[in-house]
Amino acid sequence: MLRLAGIILAGTGAAHFAAPQVFDPISKAAFPDDTRQWTYRNGAIEVALGLALTTKKTRLLGLAGTAGYAGWLAGRIRANRPTPQ
């Protein structure tokens, strides 16, 4: 199951390069400046994490990295939310 999740995550990461315009609105919430560059960076991170999840030898590192990445993205989104007036 984790192997399949890794393949899906890596495929989604690769899609950031094939169709970045699809991911730009999502990336903009966390990275309002240089959004396109962050779309590509996030794609590369997702490919690396996804590939790490596909083999038993690197799976634990991939899980830790994915958890850290998700927390980091959540923090970026929270930090870049518009402040209520």
Secondary structure, 3 states (H helix, E strand, C coil): CHHHHHHHHHHHHHHHHHCHHHHHHHHHHHCCCCHHHHHHHHHHHHHHHHHHHCCHHHHHHHHHHHHHHHHHHHHHHHHCCCCCC
